[in-house]
């Protein structure tokens, strides 16, 4: 199949045009998400982005530099988008449930899992900057859970005795577990809806 992106160069700078680099980051994001950091070779990135290795190195410095750029894009285009779409104050616990369910019911290629989760598994192989981005991304999700839980508690949807910070940590751990299962394909043997509902029902007033 013909490559989606061409390797055309700007006549002024001798480098790929900005629009091509933007598309390359998006393509690289999908590639890293599917294969992981270590297994994503420069050759594989060439095939995914349609850019030569020299172009990628000129633009991003290294595979690690490209990956750091990808993580920033992923946090903004996937993590932040999902938080805005699902974790709205007006929907309470239903928003948290949808945040979970949408990962395996509506996201494209759920078997690829989450780039943050996959990268956390390879944490020791990442650059220091990439590690910080992974940590920040997970903290964003954890803070969003906590904010949603505080609103739900204020509205009486969850018990006043619930420790919101502890509950947010628990949900983050469960969320990462679900994403890890998606990566392995073992979700066919697990009732994910029941797991999520059990976790949320434990927060409700008895």
Order of alpha helices (4+ residues) and beta strands (2+ residues): alpha-alpha-alpha-alpha-alpha-alpha-alpha-alpha-alpha-alpha
